[in-house]
Amino acid sequence: MKLKSKEYLFEKDYGVWATRINNLFSELNQAPFEMAITKISYGETIKKHNHDESEIFILFQGSCLHASINDQTLVMNNGDMIYTDPHEFHEFTNNEKEECILFSVWWKKT
């Protein structure tokens, strides 16, 4: 067993601060998925993008995070989850004063 305290290294990624969890444990280097924790401050947006992987997003902190999936807008509240298929364009915008924490997991379908 290994424990990692909150010593995450956040770096700018898609316009917001994020940390990739797989980098924290060498055992995850060969995992068939990747994970990240993203901080989205007031007025910030995870830039619109797409990729070859499926992805799940879970809002762990905050409310009213605006998610745009293929130009359809949804409002996420604390605890809400969104799944995206490969190649779907997605972006997230925080229009609330409270910082949002978004957890994501992505993987390639085989």
C-alpha positions as CSV (number, residue, x, y, z in Angstrom):
1,M,0.0,0.0,0.0
2,K,1.1,3.5,-0.8
3,L,-0.2,6.8,0.5
4,K,0.1,10.1,-1.3
5,S,-0.8,13.2,0.6
6,K,-2.0,16.4,-1.1
7,E,1.4,17.0,-2.7
8,Y,0.0,17.1,-6.2
9,L,1.8,19.0,-8.9
10,F,-0.7,21.1,-10.7
11,E,0.2,22.4,-14.1
12,K,-1.6,24.4,-16.8
13,D,-3.5,22.0,-19.0
14,Y,-6.2,23.1,-21.5
15,G,-6.2,26.5,-19.8
16,V,-6.8,25.4,-16.2
17,W,-4.7,23.9,-13.4
18,A,-4.7,20.1,-13.4
19,T,-2.7,17.2,-12.1
20,R,-2.5,13.8,-13.8
21,I,-2.9,11.1,-11.1
22,N,-1.2,8.3,-13.0
23,N,2.1,10.2,-12.6
24,L,1.9,9.9,-8.8
25,F,2.2,6.1,-8.6
26,S,4.6,4.2,-10.8
27,E,2.2,1.2,-10.6
28,L,-0.3,3.2,-12.7
29,N,2.1,3.7,-15.6
30,Q,0.8,0.6,-17.3
31,A,-2.9,1.0,-16.3
32,P,-5.4,0.9,-19.2
33,F,-6.8,4.3,-18.2
34,E,-5.6,7.8,-17.1
35,M,-7.0,10.1,-14.4
36,A,-6.8,13.8,-13.5
37,I,-7.9,16.3,-10.9
38,T,-8.7,19.7,-12.3
39,K,-9.3,23.0,-10.5
40,I,-11.5,25.4,-12.3
41,S,-11.6,28.9,-10.8
42,Y,-14.3,31.5,-11.4
43,G,-14.3,32.6,-15.0
44,E,-12.0,29.8,-16.2
45,T,-12.7,27.3,-19.0
46,I,-11.3,23.9,-19.8
47,K,-10.6,24.7,-23.5
48,K,-12.8,22.9,-26.0
49,H,-11.1,19.7,-27.3
50,N,-11.7,16.1,-28.2
51,H,-9.6,13.0,-28.4
52,D,-9.6,9.3,-29.2
53,E,-10.6,8.2,-25.6
54,S,-13.9,7.8,-23.8
55,E,-14.0,9.9,-20.7
56,I,-16.0,10.3,-17.4
57,F,-16.1,13.6,-15.5
58,I,-17.3,13.8,-11.9
59,L,-17.8,17.2,-10.2
60,F,-16.5,16.8,-6.6
61,Q,-16.6,20.4,-5.5
62,G,-18.7,23.3,-6.7
63,S,-21.9,23.8,-8.4
64,C,-23.3,25.1,-11.7
65,L,-20.3,24.1,-13.8
66,H,-21.3,24.6,-17.4
67,A,-20.4,21.6,-19.6
68,S,-20.6,21.9,-23.4
69,I,-20.6,18.6,-25.1
70,N,-20.8,18.8,-28.9
71,D,-22.3,22.3,-28.4
72,Q,-25.0,21.0,-26.1
73,T,-24.8,22.8,-22.7
74,L,-25.5,21.0,-19.5
75,V,-25.1,22.3,-15.9
76,M,-23.3,20.1,-13.5
77,N,-23.9,20.2,-9.8
78,N,-21.8,18.7,-7.0
79,G,-21.7,14.9,-7.5
80,D,-22.9,15.0,-11.1
81,M,-21.2,12.8,-13.7
82,I,-20.9,13.1,-17.5
83,Y,-19.7,10.5,-19.9
84,T,-18.3,11.4,-23.4
85,D,-17.6,9.1,-26.3
86,P,-14.4,9.3,-28.3
87,H,-14.2,12.4,-30.6
88,E,-16.9,14.3,-28.8
89,F,-15.9,17.9,-28.3
90,H,-16.2,19.1,-24.7
91,E,-15.4,22.1,-22.6
92,F,-16.2,23.2,-19.0
93,T,-16.7,26.8,-17.7
94,N,-17.0,27.9,-14.1
95,N,-19.4,30.9,-14.0
96,E,-19.8,30.7,-10.2
97,K,-17.6,32.4,-7.5
98,E,-16.7,29.0,-6.0
99,E,-13.8,27.0,-7.3
100,C,-14.8,23.7,-8.9
101,I,-12.9,20.5,-8.6
102,L,-13.4,18.1,-11.5
103,F,-12.2,14.5,-11.5
104,S,-11.8,12.7,-14.8
105,V,-10.9,9.2,-16.1
106,W,-10.2,8.4,-19.7
107,W,-9.4,5.3,-21.7
108,K,-9.3,3.9,-25.2
109,K,-11.9,1.4,-26.2
110,T,-10.4,-1.9,-27.4
